[in-house]
């Protein structure tokens, strides 16, 4: 990408080939000390990049997706579906 983020709204059928893992997150992660959640970063070998998570469950799912040979990409909170 060129470094400029562009908001795009298309029907799901038209967005099928969009690389959602490169999308800008719709909100930031919460890193509050003492918070109930467990936020952090997981380095996904398949993506070659770190992916944010906000709970143990999200982290565990990232690990499973990273090791699944059928997964084409992983994105963390990147978009809204309406």
SVG drawing of the C-alpha trace seen along z (x, -y; Angstrom):
<svg xmlns="http://www.w3.org/2000/svg" viewBox="-25 -9 33 36">
<polyline fill="none" stroke="black" stroke-width="0.4" points="0.0,0.0 1.1,-3.6 0.8,-4.5 -2.5,-6.4 -5.5,-4.8 -8.7,-4.9 -12.1,-4.0 -14.0,-1.8 -17.5,-0.6 -18.4,2.2 -20.8,5.2 -19.2,8.2 -19.2,10.1 -17.1,7.2 -14.6,7.1 -13.8,10.8 -10.3,10.3 -9.4,7.4 -6.5,8.1 -8.1,7.3 -4.9,8.1 -3.5,4.8 -6.4,2.7 -6.1,0.0 -7.9,1.1 -11.2,-0.6 -10.1,-1.3 -6.9,-1.0 -6.0,1.7 -6.6,1.1 -3.4,1.4 -4.8,0.2 -2.8,1.5 -5.0,3.6 -7.6,4.1 -9.5,7.4 -8.4,8.2 -5.1,9.6 -3.8,7.5 -0.6,8.0 1.1,8.8 1.5,12.2 4.2,12.6 2.5,14.6 5.1,16.5 2.6,16.9 2.0,13.2 5.5,12.1 4.2,9.5 2.8,8.9 -0.9,9.1 -2.7,7.5 -5.0,9.3 -7.1,8.3 -7.8,11.6 -6.4,15.0 -9.0,16.4 -8.0,14.1 -4.4,15.0 -5.1,18.7 -7.1,18.4 -4.3,16.4 -1.9,19.3 -4.2,21.8 -4.8,19.7 -1.1,19.1 -0.4,22.9 -3.3,23.8 -2.0,24.3 -5.4,23.5 -5.5,19.9 -4.6,17.3 -4.3,14.3 -5.2,13.1 -6.5,9.6 -7.1,8.1 -10.1,5.8 -9.6,4.3 -13.0,3.6 -16.7,3.4 -19.2,5.5 -22.6,3.9"/>
</svg>
